[in-house]
Amino acid sequence: MGVLTALLILAGLIVVHEAGHFLAATAQGIRVSSFSIGFGPVLLQRRRRGVQFALRAIPLGGFVAFPDDDDDSAIPRHDPDLLSNRPLPQRALVIAAGVIANLLLAWLVLVAQGVVVGIPAGFSASPGVLVSGVQAGQPAALAGLQPGDRIVSLAGQPIAGGQQAVAALVDTVKNSPGQRLPLEAERGSSRLELQLTPANAGGIGRIGAQLQPFGSEAFRPARGPLEPIRQASSDFAALLSRTAGGFLTLITHFGETAGQVSGPVKIVEMGANLARQGGGSLFLFTALISINLAVLNALPLPLLDGGQFVLLLIEGVRGRPLPERFQLAFMQSGFVFLVGLSVVLIVKDTSQLPAVQQLLGR
């Protein structure tokens, strides 16, 4: 049920993104030829008012197509309702609407969290440190640690709870490069005894894992109808800032952070774990992924909304569009890059799943 919930959330976020483009176009009277979820061959389709609504075989996003892109379209090229014949501001709104829709949805989900679950009222810590992420090939993964494990002792010393326990564990790791540290961890109802040897990174120990306090967030009822809105706005601004900062770090320090990039398989796995926890975790997951989709699509890369916006800006500066062959080359290069990256991430994430690692004997 957890995996199904995560998949439904991802599908819903894609639908919302594409619906932003679709509604921005139709509200302005711009012709739309199709609304598709996924790519490739059509599995299911329905036509309504001249628009094809389709579910396609490759579930890696979606798109809204316009008659402008169809060389066989019966609509005359000078039709004023074609997207390409509309003023730049109208086309810009259509391009930006997907990102705006995902950002608006994230804010609404955070408001819903405040109404349904309540307002965060502090963290109730329990003994131990939670492993929230593990990098393949790094000491934590080589020791056998997996996301969701709770470290209860390190080097024979029991681990307390809270952020101080995380800081103490990190300090021990940093001060023990190349030293073998016995640890105990809980995985479900099982207790594991593992050997962790931090890598030596310039005299500082590193294990390649994300750690966080173990426990649960406490919530209280909202004090009035405006408090969920204020809390949602604050949380939204913090999540958006952190997400944009994370993408900036990835771009400027790609060699150091490339191993931390996750694809759809890892996102579904994380969402499934949060779905099983219930409470406010699923609201936060939905908002965070929606914001990530918005920021990702805003990047100036071919095929993404940001790349389309770059072409629109160039057209505005030049006073006319770039030659069609340049636009086509730009889009084709983006397609190859994004499909290749998606395949690499899916393979990487799948190979790190616990069941696959057990099958491979790791």
C-alpha positions as CSV (number, residue, x, y, z in Angstrom):
1,M,0.0,0.0,0.0
2,G,2.9,2.4,0.7
3,V,4.4,2.0,-2.8
4,L,0.9,2.4,-4.4
5,T,0.4,5.6,-2.3
6,A,3.7,7.0,-3.4
7,L,3.1,6.2,-7.0
8,L,-0.4,7.8,-6.9
9,I,1.1,11.0,-5.4
10,L,3.8,11.2,-8.1
11,A,1.2,10.6,-10.8
12,G,-1.0,13.3,-9.2
13,L,1.8,15.8,-9.1
14,I,2.5,15.2,-12.8
15,V,-1.2,15.7,-13.7
16,V,-1.3,18.9,-11.7
17,H,1.8,20.2,-13.6
18,E,0.5,19.4,-17.0
19,A,-3.0,20.7,-16.0
20,G,-1.3,24.1,-15.3
21,H,-0.1,24.3,-18.9
22,F,-3.5,23.0,-20.2
23,L,-5.7,25.4,-18.3
24,A,-3.4,28.4,-19.0
25,A,-3.8,27.7,-22.7
26,T,-7.5,26.9,-22.8
27,A,-8.4,29.8,-20.6
28,Q,-6.8,32.1,-23.2
29,G,-8.5,30.4,-26.1
30,I,-5.3,28.7,-27.3
31,R,-5.7,25.5,-29.3
32,V,-4.5,22.3,-27.6
33,S,-4.2,19.0,-29.4
34,S,-3.4,16.5,-26.6
35,F,-2.9,16.1,-22.8
36,S,-0.7,13.1,-22.1
37,I,0.6,11.4,-18.9
38,G,3.7,9.5,-19.8
39,F,5.6,9.2,-23.1
40,G,5.6,6.6,-25.9
41,P,2.8,4.4,-27.2
42,V,-0.8,5.2,-26.1
43,L,-2.3,2.8,-23.6
44,L,-5.6,4.5,-23.0
45,Q,-7.1,7.6,-24.7
46,R,-10.3,9.6,-25.0
47,R,-11.1,12.5,-27.2
48,R,-13.1,15.5,-26.0
49,R,-13.7,18.7,-27.8
50,G,-10.9,17.9,-30.2
51,V,-8.3,17.2,-27.5
52,Q,-6.7,13.8,-27.0
53,F,-6.4,12.8,-23.3
54,A,-4.0,9.9,-23.2
55,L,-2.2,7.6,-20.8
56,R,1.1,6.4,-22.3
57,A,3.5,3.5,-21.8
58,I,6.6,5.2,-20.3
59,P,5.7,6.8,-16.9
60,L,8.4,9.4,-16.8
61,G,6.4,12.6,-16.9
62,G,3.9,14.0,-19.3
63,F,3.2,16.8,-21.8
64,V,0.6,19.0,-23.4
65,A,0.9,19.2,-27.2
66,F,-0.3,21.9,-29.5
67,P,-1.3,21.8,-33.2
68,D,1.7,24.0,-33.9
69,D,3.9,20.9,-33.4
70,D,2.0,18.7,-35.8
71,D,3.1,19.1,-39.5
72,D,0.0,17.2,-40.6
73,S,-2.5,19.4,-38.7
74,A,-5.4,20.7,-40.7
75,I,-5.4,24.0,-38.9
76,P,-3.9,26.8,-41.0
77,R,-0.6,28.2,-39.8
78,H,-1.9,31.7,-39.6
79,D,-4.8,30.7,-37.2
80,P,-4.7,33.4,-34.4
81,D,-5.6,30.7,-31.8
82,L,-2.3,28.8,-32.4
83,L,0.2,29.1,-29.5
84,S,2.9,30.3,-31.9
85,N,0.7,33.2,-33.1
86,R,-0.1,34.6,-29.6
87,P,1.8,37.5,-28.0
88,L,4.9,36.6,-25.9
89,P,3.2,37.3,-22.5
90,Q,0.5,34.8,-23.3
91,R,3.0,32.1,-24.4
92,A,5.1,32.9,-21.3
93,L,2.1,32.3,-19.0
94,V,1.4,28.9,-20.7
95,I,5.0,27.9,-20.2
96,A,5.2,29.1,-16.6
97,A,1.8,27.7,-15.6
98,G,3.1,24.2,-14.8
99,V,5.7,25.4,-12.3
100,I,3.2,27.8,-10.8
101,A,0.7,24.9,-10.4
102,N,3.2,22.7,-8.6
103,L,4.2,25.6,-6.2
104,L,0.5,26.4,-5.5
105,L,-0.3,22.8,-4.8
106,A,2.7,22.5,-2.4
107,W,1.4,25.5,-0.4
108,L,-2.2,24.1,-0.4
109,V,-0.9,20.7,0.9
110,L,1.0,22.5,3.7
111,V,-2.2,24.4,4.6
112,A,-4.1,21.1,4.6
113,Q,-1.5,19.6,6.9
114,G,-2.1,22.4,9.4
115,V,-5.9,21.9,9.2
116,V,-6.0,18.1,9.2
117,V,-2.9,17.1,11.3
118,G,-2.3,20.3,13.2
119,I,0.5,22.8,13.8
120,P,4.0,21.4,14.6
121,A,4.6,21.6,18.4
122,G,8.1,20.2,18.7
123,F,9.9,16.9,18.2
124,S,9.4,14.0,20.6
125,A,12.8,12.3,20.5
126,S,13.5,8.6,21.3
127,P,16.9,6.9,21.9
128,G,18.9,6.2,18.8
129,V,19.8,7.9,15.5
130,L,17.8,7.3,12.3
131,V,19.6,6.5,9.0
132,S,17.6,8.4,6.5
133,G,19.9,7.9,3.5
134,V,22.9,5.9,2.4
135,Q,25.3,6.5,-0.5
136,A,26.2,3.4,-2.5
137,G,29.8,2.3,-2.2
138,Q,30.4,4.5,0.9
139,P,31.4,3.1,4.4
140,A,27.8,3.1,5.7
141,A,26.6,1.0,2.8
142,L,29.6,-1.3,2.9
143,A,28.9,-1.9,6.7
144,G,25.4,-3.0,5.8
145,L,23.4,0.1,7.0
146,Q,20.1,0.8,5.1
147,P,17.7,3.8,5.1
148,G,15.3,3.3,8.0
149,D,17.8,1.6,10.3
150,R,18.1,3.0,13.9
151,I,21.6,3.1,15.3
152,V,21.3,2.4,19.0
153,S,25.0,2.1,20.0
154,L,28.4,3.0,18.6
155,A,31.8,1.8,19.8
156,G,30.0,0.2,22.8
157,Q,28.4,3.4,23.9
158,P,24.6,3.6,23.9
159,I,23.2,6.5,21.8
160,A,20.8,8.9,23.5
161,G,18.1,10.8,21.6
162,G,17.5,14.1,19.9
163,Q,19.7,16.4,17.8
164,Q,22.5,16.2,20.4
165,A,22.8,12.4,19.8
166,V,23.2,13.0,16.1
167,A,25.9,15.6,16.7
168,A,27.7,13.3,19.1
169,L,27.6,10.4,16.6
170,V,28.9,12.6,13.8
171,D,31.7,13.9,16.0
172,T,32.7,10.3,16.8
173,V,32.8,9.4,13.1
174,K,34.8,12.6,12.2
175,N,37.4,11.8,14.8
176,S,37.8,8.1,13.8
177,P,39.0,8.0,10.2
178,G,40.1,4.5,9.2
179,Q,39.2,3.1,12.6
180,R,36.8,0.2,12.9
181,L,33.7,1.1,15.0
182,P,31.4,-1.6,16.2
183,L,27.7,-0.5,16.1
184,E,24.3,-1.9,16.9
185,A,21.3,-1.1,14.8
186,E,17.7,-2.0,14.8
187,R,15.9,-2.9,11.5
188,G,12.3,-3.5,12.2
189,S,12.2,-6.1,15.0
190,S,15.8,-7.3,14.3
191,R,19.0,-6.1,16.0
192,L,22.1,-6.1,13.9
193,E,25.8,-6.0,14.9
194,L,27.8,-4.3,12.2
195,Q,31.4,-3.0,11.7
196,L,31.7,0.6,10.5
197,T,35.0,2.0,9.2
198,P,34.8,5.7,8.4
199,A,36.8,6.7,5.3
200,N,39.7,9.1,5.7
201,A,38.9,12.4,3.9
202,G,41.8,14.7,4.7
203,G,42.0,13.5,8.3
204,I,38.2,13.6,8.9
205,G,36.0,10.5,9.0
206,R,33.2,10.2,6.5
207,I,30.6,7.4,6.2
208,G,28.3,8.6,3.4
209,A,25.0,8.5,5.3
210,Q,22.3,11.0,6.2
211,L,21.4,10.9,9.9
212,Q,18.6,12.5,11.8
213,P,17.0,12.2,15.3
214,F,14.7,9.2,15.9
215,G,11.2,10.0,17.1
216,S,8.1,11.7,16.0
217,E,6.8,15.2,15.4
218,A,4.2,16.4,17.8
219,F,1.2,18.5,16.5
220,R,-1.4,20.6,18.2
221,P,-4.7,22.0,16.9
222,A,-4.6,25.3,15.1
223,R,-5.4,28.4,17.1
224,G,-7.8,30.0,14.6
225,P,-8.3,29.8,10.8
226,L,-5.3,31.9,9.9
227,E,-2.6,29.9,11.8
228,P,-2.5,27.1,9.2
229,I,-2.0,29.7,6.5
230,R,0.8,31.4,8.3
231,Q,2.5,28.1,9.2
232,A,2.2,26.9,5.6
233,S,3.6,30.1,4.2
234,S,6.6,29.8,6.5
235,D,7.2,26.1,5.8
236,F,6.7,26.7,2.0
237,A,9.4,29.5,2.0
238,A,11.8,27.3,3.9
239,L,11.3,24.3,1.6
240,L,11.6,26.3,-1.5
241,S,14.8,28.0,-0.3
242,R,16.4,24.7,0.6
243,T,15.3,23.0,-2.6
244,A,16.7,25.8,-4.8
245,G,19.9,25.9,-2.7
246,G,20.2,22.1,-3.2
247,F,19.9,22.4,-6.9
248,L,22.4,25.3,-7.0
249,T,24.9,23.2,-4.9
250,L,24.4,20.2,-7.3
251,I,25.2,22.4,-10.3
252,T,28.2,24.2,-8.8
253,H,29.7,21.1,-7.1
254,F,28.5,18.4,-9.4
255,G,31.5,16.2,-8.9
256,E,31.0,16.0,-5.2
257,T,27.2,15.8,-5.1
258,A,26.4,13.6,-8.2
259,G,26.2,10.5,-6.1
260,Q,23.4,12.0,-4.0
261,V,21.1,12.5,-7.0
262,S,18.1,10.2,-6.8
263,G,15.6,9.2,-9.5
264,P,12.0,8.0,-9.5
265,V,12.7,4.6,-7.9
266,K,14.3,6.2,-4.8
267,I,11.6,8.8,-4.6
268,V,8.9,6.1,-4.6
269,E,10.8,4.1,-2.0
270,M,11.1,7.2,0.3
271,G,7.4,8.0,-0.3
272,A,6.4,4.4,0.5
273,N,8.3,4.5,3.9
274,L,6.6,7.8,4.8
275,A,3.2,6.5,3.7
276,R,3.6,3.7,6.2
277,Q,4.4,6.2,9.0
278,G,1.2,8.1,8.4
279,G,0.6,11.4,10.2
280,G,2.1,14.6,8.7
281,S,4.9,12.8,6.9
282,L,2.9,12.2,3.7
283,F,1.8,15.8,3.5
284,L,5.4,17.0,3.8
285,F,6.5,14.4,1.2
286,T,3.9,15.6,-1.3
287,A,4.8,19.3,-0.8
288,L,8.5,18.6,-1.0
289,I,8.3,16.6,-4.2
290,S,5.9,19.2,-5.8
291,I,8.4,21.9,-5.0
292,N,11.2,19.8,-6.4
293,L,9.3,19.3,-9.6
294,A,8.7,23.0,-9.9
295,V,12.3,23.9,-9.4
296,L,13.5,21.1,-11.7
297,N,11.2,22.2,-14.5
298,A,12.3,25.8,-14.1
299,L,15.9,24.9,-14.9
300,P,17.0,26.3,-18.3
301,L,17.4,22.8,-19.9
302,P,16.0,21.6,-23.2
303,L,12.5,20.1,-23.0
304,L,12.0,21.5,-19.6
305,D,9.9,24.6,-19.0
306,G,13.0,26.7,-18.2
307,G,14.5,25.7,-21.6
308,Q,11.3,26.8,-23.4
309,F,11.4,30.1,-21.5
310,V,15.0,30.7,-22.6
311,L,13.9,30.3,-26.3
312,L,11.1,32.7,-25.6
313,L,13.5,35.3,-24.1
314,I,15.8,35.0,-27.0
315,E,12.8,35.5,-29.3
316,G,11.9,38.6,-27.4
317,V,15.4,40.1,-27.6
318,R,15.8,39.2,-31.3
319,G,12.3,40.2,-32.3
320,R,11.8,36.9,-34.1
321,P,12.2,33.2,-33.2
322,L,15.4,31.3,-33.6
323,P,15.6,29.3,-36.9
324,E,13.6,26.1,-36.6
325,R,16.7,23.8,-37.1
326,F,18.3,25.3,-34.0
327,Q,15.2,24.9,-31.9
328,L,14.9,21.3,-33.1
329,A,18.6,20.5,-32.3
330,F,18.1,22.1,-28.9
331,M,15.0,20.0,-28.1
332,Q,16.6,16.7,-29.5
333,S,19.7,17.2,-27.4
334,G,17.5,17.7,-24.3
335,F,15.5,14.6,-25.0
336,V,18.7,12.4,-25.3
337,F,20.1,14.0,-22.1
338,L,16.9,13.6,-20.0
339,V,16.1,10.1,-21.1
340,G,19.7,9.0,-20.5
341,L,19.8,10.6,-17.1
342,S,16.5,8.9,-16.2
343,V,17.7,5.5,-17.2
344,V,21.0,5.9,-15.2
345,L,19.1,7.0,-12.1
346,I,16.6,4.2,-12.4
347,V,19.3,1.6,-12.7
348,K,21.3,3.2,-9.8
349,D,18.3,3.4,-7.5
350,T,17.1,0.0,-8.3
351,S,20.5,-1.6,-7.6
352,Q,20.4,0.0,-4.1
353,L,17.1,-1.4,-3.1
354,P,17.5,-3.9,-0.2
355,A,15.8,-6.7,-2.0
356,V,18.0,-6.3,-5.1
357,Q,21.2,-6.1,-3.0
358,Q,20.2,-9.3,-1.2
359,L,19.6,-11.0,-4.5
360,L,23.1,-9.9,-5.7
361,G,24.6,-11.2,-2.5
362,R,25.8,-7.9,-1.2
